[in-house]
Amino acid sequence: MSLTDAVLSGAAPDELARAPLPDSFTAAHLRVEDENIFAGTESADKDVRRSLHVGQVPTPELAPDEVLVAVMASSVNYNTVWSAKFEPLSTFRFLRSYARHGGWATRHDQPFHVLGSDGSGVVVRVGTGVRRWQIGDHVIVSPAHVDDQEPATQTDGMLSEAQLAWGFETNYGGLAHYAVARASQLVPKPAPLSWEEAASIPVCGGTAYRMLVGDRGARMKQGDIVLIWGASGGLGAYAAQLVRNGGGIAVGVVGSEQKEAIARRLGCHVVINREEIGVGADTGDDPEQAVKAGKRLGAVIRREVGEDPHIAFEHVGRATFGISVFVVRRGGTVVTCGSSTGYHHTFDNRYLWMKLKRVIGSHIANLQEMTECARLFEQGRVAPAVSKTYPLAEVGEATRLVQLNRHIGKVGVLCLAPAPGLGVTAPDLRARIGEDALTPLRPFTAATAG
């Protein structure tokens, strides 16, 4: 029996251990010879379907602290879009840089780059130095690839100088039939969830948790008003639930009437359409325009909840950052984890320094935060935000959907899982939580077609 057949048949750990490793496996990957295919092309016209390939790559040898995971499902994140567009840098540069560390890191410098920073699946091999995990364990994979022997990691893995984003700055990521991860990236899979639901957690769920709840983020309190940009997307879907679950007041900003309904379903107390406040892609280019948009937004928030927001949940970047800095209250916090509309932010600094506001940079989550986040899904307090799934063979279409911002929530990718809905190992607990509670985006699934 092949290893893949053993995994799909639910074989016992000893059978998985006896099944021979394949020499190669199917993976979504980039090719180094394509690095310049978008030369001279405007960013918006770089169609990721041209650069994303699905095919065989060789199986690497495991380092002592690594595991091989049979990936049942993964999902698309915006870093998959960046990778496939080769911007702002080709991720092959990351692989070459990592390989210069020497030793096991040299395996990552290949003429292919297997992408994917999310994953759920079954551990099928463990390195000689792995202690806490065994073959047969069901896991989700955190994207925080850190050096657990570095002193800073003992305080917070995200402070590690060697911290890398798995499947973006490393090779052998989660959009594949098999993936290589460090043992320090693993978290038990929430038993009530399917493979694709569990795979939607790590990047967006963990990132939102650190930003809002973790002691190195905004430290949201009960009653805090939280402005959430993109409240119907992957990050926003989890932010809205975490705010509501933590006793905060979620104010979501979205881009269409349809997404307004989605944001409310996810827990936003107030939902504002971007058109209502005049925010476009170029709003952030002029600090004066950002302040004017911020005044309009602030007026709507005060009208609806009576106060200015305590926290702005930022990941949009250039188009909205100046508005966020303006609109949070005196002493308020802007917490940011990304810049999907551009990295170079302009804002009127008077509203930051004279009103004693804070800007906090946040990136992924450390292992403790990821574990705490996953526990909320296990309890049914936060629900997966999967709206649509694609087979691995169609990962280009899935990534294109995210590239064009035509998605809601998270876009899942089935890797070895032959169909959605598999992998639930606690059906009684799932029934107690309730199918409707666990699938909040199901009524809107048709919205992601095309």
C-alpha positions as CSV (number, residue, x, y, z in Angstrom):
1,M,0.0,0.0,0.0
2,S,1.3,3.5,-0.9
3,L,1.7,6.1,1.8
4,T,-1.0,8.2,0.2
5,D,-3.4,5.2,0.1
6,A,-2.6,4.5,3.7
7,V,-3.4,8.1,4.7
8,L,-6.7,8.1,2.8
9,S,-7.8,4.8,4.2
10,G,-7.2,6.0,7.8
11,A,-4.5,3.5,8.4
12,A,-3.1,3.0,11.9
13,P,0.2,4.7,12.8
14,D,2.3,1.5,12.4
15,E,0.9,1.0,8.9
16,L,1.7,4.6,8.0
17,A,5.2,4.1,9.3
18,R,5.7,1.0,7.1
19,A,4.3,2.5,3.9
20,P,7.2,3.7,1.7
21,L,7.8,7.4,1.2
22,P,7.1,8.5,-2.4
23,D,10.2,9.8,-4.3
24,S,8.1,12.8,-5.4
25,F,4.7,14.4,-4.7
26,T,2.2,16.8,-6.2
27,A,2.6,20.4,-5.2
28,A,1.6,23.9,-6.3
29,H,4.9,25.6,-7.0
30,L,6.7,28.4,-8.8
31,R,9.6,27.8,-11.2
32,V,12.7,29.9,-11.1
33,E,12.8,30.2,-14.9
34,D,9.5,32.2,-14.6
35,E,10.9,34.9,-12.4
36,N,10.8,37.5,-15.2
37,I,7.6,36.5,-17.0
38,F,5.8,39.6,-15.7
39,A,8.6,42.0,-16.5
40,G,7.1,45.3,-17.7
41,T,3.6,44.3,-16.7
42,E,1.6,46.5,-14.3
43,S,1.0,44.9,-11.0
44,A,-2.8,44.6,-11.5
45,D,-2.3,42.8,-14.8
46,K,0.0,40.0,-13.4
47,D,-2.3,37.0,-13.7
48,V,-1.1,34.5,-11.1
49,R,-2.5,31.6,-13.2
50,R,0.4,32.1,-15.5
51,S,3.0,31.4,-12.8
52,L,1.4,28.9,-10.6
53,H,2.1,25.3,-11.6
54,V,0.8,22.0,-10.2
55,G,3.0,19.0,-10.7
56,Q,5.7,16.7,-9.2
57,V,8.5,17.9,-7.0
58,P,11.1,15.6,-5.3
59,T,10.5,14.6,-1.7
60,P,13.2,16.1,0.6
61,E,15.0,14.4,3.5
62,L,13.8,15.4,7.0
63,A,16.0,17.3,9.4
64,P,16.0,15.9,13.0
65,D,13.5,18.6,14.3
66,E,11.1,18.3,11.4
67,V,8.0,16.3,10.5
68,L,6.5,15.3,7.1
69,V,2.7,16.0,7.0
70,A,0.3,14.5,4.6
71,V,-1.6,17.6,3.8
72,M,-5.3,17.0,3.6
73,A,-6.2,20.7,3.0
74,S,-4.7,24.1,2.8
75,S,-5.9,27.6,1.9
76,V,-4.9,30.7,-0.1
77,N,-3.4,33.7,1.6
78,Y,-2.4,37.0,0.1
79,N,1.3,35.9,0.4
80,T,0.5,33.3,-2.2
81,V,-0.6,36.1,-4.5
82,W,2.6,38.1,-3.8
83,S,4.7,35.0,-4.4
84,A,3.0,34.2,-7.7
85,K,3.4,37.8,-8.9
86,F,7.1,37.8,-7.9
87,E,6.5,41.1,-6.1
88,P,7.7,43.0,-4.2
89,L,10.5,40.5,-4.6
90,S,10.8,37.1,-6.1
91,T,10.5,34.6,-3.2
92,F,13.4,32.6,-4.8
93,R,15.5,35.3,-3.2
94,F,14.2,34.3,0.2
95,L,15.0,30.7,-0.5
96,R,18.6,31.6,-1.5
97,S,19.0,33.8,1.5
98,Y,17.8,31.0,3.8
99,A,20.1,28.5,2.2
100,R,23.1,30.6,3.1
101,H,22.5,29.6,6.7
102,G,24.0,26.2,5.7
103,G,23.2,22.8,6.9
104,W,19.6,21.6,6.5
105,A,18.6,25.1,5.2
106,T,20.4,24.4,1.9
107,R,17.6,22.0,0.8
108,H,15.3,25.0,0.4
109,D,17.3,26.5,-2.5
110,Q,15.6,24.7,-5.4
111,P,14.6,25.7,-8.9
112,F,11.0,25.3,-7.6
113,H,9.2,26.9,-4.7
114,V,6.3,25.0,-3.1
115,L,3.9,27.6,-1.7
116,G,1.3,27.6,1.0
117,S,1.4,29.0,4.6
118,D,-1.7,27.1,5.9
119,G,-2.2,23.4,6.3
120,S,-4.0,20.6,8.1
121,G,-3.2,16.9,7.9
122,V,-1.6,13.8,9.3
123,V,1.9,13.4,10.5
124,V,3.5,10.6,8.5
125,R,7.2,10.9,9.4
126,V,9.0,12.4,12.4
127,G,12.7,13.5,12.6
128,T,15.0,11.8,15.1
129,G,14.8,14.8,17.4
130,V,11.0,15.2,17.5
131,R,9.6,14.4,21.0
132,R,6.0,15.6,21.3
133,W,4.5,14.3,18.0
134,Q,4.0,10.9,16.6
135,I,3.1,9.4,13.3
136,G,-0.7,9.4,12.9
137,D,-1.3,12.7,14.8
138,H,-3.8,15.1,13.2
139,V,-2.4,18.6,13.2
140,I,-2.6,22.1,11.8
141,V,0.6,23.9,10.9
142,S,1.5,27.3,12.1
143,P,3.2,29.5,9.5
144,A,5.8,30.8,12.1
145,H,9.0,29.0,11.2
146,V,11.4,29.9,14.0
147,D,14.7,28.8,15.5
148,D,13.8,27.3,18.9
149,Q,17.4,27.4,20.0
150,E,17.6,31.2,19.6
151,P,17.3,33.0,23.0
152,A,14.6,35.5,21.8
153,T,12.4,32.6,20.8
154,Q,12.1,31.6,24.5
155,T,10.3,35.0,25.1
156,D,8.4,35.2,21.8
157,G,9.0,33.2,18.7
158,M,8.0,36.1,16.6
159,L,11.0,38.1,17.9
160,S,13.4,35.5,16.5
161,E,15.9,37.0,14.0
162,A,15.5,33.7,12.1
163,Q,11.7,33.8,12.0
164,L,10.4,33.1,8.5
165,A,6.9,32.7,7.0
166,W,6.5,29.0,6.1
167,G,5.7,28.4,2.5
168,F,6.6,32.0,1.6
169,E,10.1,32.5,2.9
170,T,10.7,28.7,3.1
171,N,10.2,25.9,0.7
172,Y,7.9,22.8,1.0
173,G,4.8,24.7,2.1
174,G,1.2,23.5,2.5
175,L,-0.3,23.7,-1.0
176,A,0.8,20.2,-1.7
177,H,0.1,16.6,-1.0
178,Y,3.0,16.6,1.5
179,A,4.7,19.3,3.4
180,V,7.8,19.7,5.6
181,A,7.4,21.6,8.9
182,R,9.3,22.0,12.1
183,A,7.9,20.2,15.1
184,S,7.6,23.7,16.7
185,Q,5.0,24.6,14.1
186,L,2.5,22.0,15.0
187,V,-0.8,22.5,16.9
188,P,-3.4,19.7,17.5
189,K,-6.2,19.9,14.9
190,P,-9.5,21.0,16.4
191,A,-11.5,17.7,16.4
192,P,-14.9,19.1,15.5
193,L,-13.6,20.7,12.3
194,S,-13.2,19.3,8.8
195,W,-9.8,19.3,7.1
196,E,-10.5,22.5,5.1
197,E,-12.1,24.3,8.1
198,A,-9.0,23.5,10.2
199,A,-6.7,24.6,7.5
200,S,-8.3,28.1,7.4
201,I,-7.2,28.8,11.0
202,P,-3.4,29.3,11.2
203,V,-2.5,32.4,9.1
204,C,-5.6,34.5,9.5
205,G,-7.0,33.2,12.8
206,G,-3.6,33.2,14.5
207,T,-2.7,36.6,13.1
208,A,-6.0,38.2,14.2
209,Y,-5.6,36.6,17.7
210,R,-2.2,38.1,18.3
211,M,-3.2,41.5,17.0
212,L,-6.3,41.8,19.2
213,V,-6.0,39.4,22.1
214,G,-2.3,38.6,22.6
215,D,-0.3,40.5,25.2
216,R,2.0,41.9,22.4
217,G,-1.0,43.2,20.3
218,A,-3.7,45.7,21.0
219,R,-4.8,44.0,24.3
220,M,-8.5,44.5,23.5
221,K,-10.7,44.8,26.6
222,Q,-14.4,44.3,27.1
223,G,-16.3,47.2,25.7
224,D,-13.5,48.3,23.3
225,I,-14.7,49.6,20.0
226,V,-12.6,48.0,17.2
227,L,-12.6,49.3,13.6
228,I,-12.0,46.3,11.3
229,W,-11.1,47.0,7.7
230,G,-12.1,44.3,5.2
231,A,-14.4,42.7,7.8
232,S,-15.7,40.0,5.3
233,G,-12.2,38.8,4.3
234,G,-10.1,36.1,5.9
235,L,-8.5,38.3,8.5
236,G,-11.5,40.4,9.1
237,A,-13.8,37.4,9.5
238,Y,-11.8,36.2,12.4
239,A,-11.2,39.7,13.8
240,A,-15.0,40.3,14.0
241,Q,-15.6,37.1,15.8
242,L,-12.8,37.6,18.3
243,V,-14.0,41.1,19.1
244,R,-17.5,39.9,19.7
245,N,-16.4,36.9,21.6
246,G,-14.2,39.1,23.8
247,G,-16.9,41.6,24.7
248,G,-15.8,44.3,22.2
249,I,-17.8,46.3,19.7
250,A,-16.9,45.4,16.1
251,V,-17.3,48.1,13.5
252,G,-16.6,46.5,10.1
253,V,-15.8,48.3,6.8
254,V,-16.5,46.4,3.6
255,G,-16.8,47.1,-0.1
256,S,-20.3,46.1,-1.1
257,E,-23.9,45.6,0.1
258,Q,-23.4,41.8,-0.1
259,K,-20.4,42.0,2.1
260,E,-22.3,44.1,4.6
261,A,-24.6,41.1,5.2
262,I,-21.6,38.8,5.5
263,A,-19.9,41.1,8.1
264,R,-23.0,41.2,10.2
265,R,-23.3,37.4,10.0
266,L,-19.7,37.2,11.3
267,G,-20.5,39.3,14.3
268,C,-20.0,43.0,13.4
269,H,-22.3,45.2,15.4
270,V,-21.9,48.0,12.9
271,V,-21.1,47.7,9.2
272,I,-20.0,50.6,7.0
273,N,-19.7,50.5,3.2
274,R,-16.5,52.1,1.9
275,E,-18.5,54.1,-0.6
276,E,-20.3,55.8,2.2
277,I,-17.1,57.4,3.4
278,G,-15.4,57.8,0.1
279,V,-12.4,55.5,0.5
280,G,-10.7,54.3,-2.7
281,A,-7.4,52.8,-3.7
282,D,-5.8,56.3,-3.9
283,T,-7.2,57.8,-0.7
284,G,-4.0,57.1,1.1
285,D,-1.9,59.0,-1.4
286,D,-2.8,62.3,0.1
287,P,-2.8,62.8,3.9
288,E,-5.4,65.6,3.6
289,Q,-7.8,63.3,1.8
290,A,-7.2,60.6,4.4
291,V,-8.1,63.1,7.2
292,K,-11.3,64.1,5.4
293,A,-12.2,60.4,4.9
294,G,-11.4,59.9,8.6
295,K,-13.7,62.6,9.6
296,R,-16.5,61.1,7.6
297,L,-15.8,57.7,9.0
298,G,-15.5,59.0,12.6
299,A,-18.9,60.7,12.3
300,V,-20.5,57.5,11.2
301,I,-19.0,55.5,14.0
302,R,-20.0,58.1,16.7
303,R,-23.5,58.2,15.3
304,E,-23.7,54.4,15.6
305,V,-21.9,53.7,18.8
306,G,-21.4,57.1,20.4
307,E,-17.6,57.0,20.7
308,D,-14.4,56.9,18.6
309,P,-12.8,53.5,18.2
310,H,-10.2,52.3,20.7
311,I,-8.4,50.1,18.1
312,A,-8.0,50.0,14.3
313,F,-7.4,46.6,12.9
314,E,-5.1,47.3,9.9
315,H,-4.0,45.1,7.1
316,V,-5.1,47.1,4.0
317,G,-2.1,49.4,4.2
318,R,-1.6,52.4,2.0
319,A,-5.2,53.1,1.1
320,T,-6.5,53.1,4.7
321,F,-3.5,53.6,7.1
322,G,-3.7,57.3,7.3
323,I,-7.5,57.1,8.0
324,S,-6.8,54.6,10.8
325,V,-4.2,56.8,12.5
326,F,-6.7,59.7,12.4
327,V,-9.8,58.0,13.4
328,V,-8.8,56.1,16.6
329,R,-9.4,58.1,19.8
330,R,-6.8,59.9,21.9
331,G,-4.5,57.2,23.3
332,G,-5.9,54.7,20.8
333,T,-4.1,51.9,19.0
334,V,-3.5,51.1,15.3
335,V,-2.4,47.4,15.0
336,T,-1.1,46.4,11.6
337,C,-0.1,43.1,10.1
338,G,0.1,43.9,6.4
339,S,-0.3,46.2,3.5
340,S,-2.3,44.6,0.6
341,T,-2.7,48.0,-1.1
342,G,0.9,49.1,-0.8
343,Y,3.6,49.3,1.8
344,H,4.5,53.0,1.7
345,H,2.1,54.7,4.0
346,T,1.5,58.4,4.3
347,F,-0.3,60.0,7.2
348,D,-0.5,63.3,9.2
349,N,1.8,62.6,12.1
350,R,0.2,65.3,14.2
351,Y,-2.7,63.0,14.9
352,L,-0.3,60.3,16.1
353,W,2.0,62.2,18.4
354,M,-0.2,65.0,19.7
355,K,-3.0,62.6,20.6
356,L,-0.7,60.0,22.1
357,K,-1.7,57.2,19.8
358,R,0.2,54.0,19.3
359,V,1.1,51.9,16.2
360,I,1.9,48.3,16.8
361,G,3.4,46.0,14.2
362,S,2.2,42.4,14.4
363,H,3.2,39.3,12.5
364,I,1.6,35.9,12.5
365,A,1.5,34.4,16.1
366,N,3.8,32.5,18.4
367,L,3.1,28.9,19.1
368,Q,1.3,29.6,22.4
369,E,-0.9,32.2,20.8
370,M,-1.7,29.8,17.9
371,T,-2.6,27.1,20.4
372,E,-4.8,29.4,22.4
373,C,-6.5,30.5,19.1
374,A,-7.1,26.9,18.0
375,R,-8.7,26.1,21.4
376,L,-11.4,28.7,20.7
377,F,-12.3,26.8,17.5
378,E,-12.3,23.5,19.4
379,Q,-14.8,25.0,21.8
380,G,-16.9,26.5,19.0
381,R,-16.4,30.0,20.2
382,V,-14.9,31.1,16.9
383,A,-16.1,29.5,13.6
384,P,-14.1,28.7,10.5
385,A,-14.5,31.3,7.7
386,V,-14.3,29.0,4.7
387,S,-16.5,30.2,1.9
388,K,-15.4,28.1,-1.1
389,T,-13.0,25.2,-1.7
390,Y,-11.0,24.2,-4.8
391,P,-9.1,21.1,-5.6
392,L,-5.3,21.5,-5.7
393,A,-5.3,21.1,-9.5
394,E,-7.2,24.4,-9.6
395,V,-5.1,26.4,-7.2
396,G,-4.4,29.0,-9.9
397,E,-8.1,29.8,-10.1
398,A,-8.4,29.9,-6.3
399,T,-5.4,32.3,-6.0
400,R,-6.8,34.5,-8.8
401,L,-10.0,34.9,-6.9
402,V,-8.1,36.2,-3.9
403,Q,-5.9,38.4,-6.2
404,L,-9.0,40.1,-7.6
405,N,-10.6,40.4,-4.1
406,R,-13.7,38.5,-5.4
407,H,-13.7,36.2,-2.4
408,I,-15.2,36.3,1.1
409,G,-13.6,34.8,4.2
410,K,-11.1,32.1,3.4
411,V,-10.7,30.2,0.1
412,G,-9.8,26.6,0.9
413,V,-7.8,24.1,-1.2
414,L,-8.3,20.4,-0.9
415,C,-4.9,18.6,-1.2
416,L,-5.2,14.9,-0.4
417,A,-8.7,15.2,1.0
418,P,-11.0,13.9,-1.8
419,A,-14.0,16.0,-0.8
420,P,-15.0,18.7,1.6
421,G,-16.4,17.8,5.1
422,L,-13.9,15.1,5.9
423,G,-11.6,14.8,8.9
424,V,-14.1,15.4,11.7
425,T,-13.1,13.2,14.7
426,A,-15.5,14.6,17.3
427,P,-18.9,14.4,15.5
428,D,-20.8,14.6,18.8
429,L,-19.1,17.9,19.8
430,R,-19.7,19.2,16.3
431,A,-23.4,18.5,16.7
432,R,-23.5,20.2,20.1
433,I,-21.8,23.3,18.7
434,G,-24.2,23.2,15.7
435,E,-23.6,23.1,12.0
436,D,-25.0,26.6,11.4
437,A,-22.6,28.0,14.0
438,L,-19.6,26.3,12.5
439,T,-20.5,27.3,8.9
440,P,-21.4,31.0,9.1
441,L,-20.5,31.7,5.4
442,R,-22.5,28.8,3.9
443,P,-25.5,31.0,3.0
444,F,-23.1,33.2,1.0
445,T,-21.1,30.5,-0.8
446,A,-22.6,31.3,-4.2
447,A,-21.2,34.8,-3.9
448,T,-17.7,33.5,-4.5
449,A,-18.5,31.9,-7.8
450,G,-16.5,33.0,-10.8
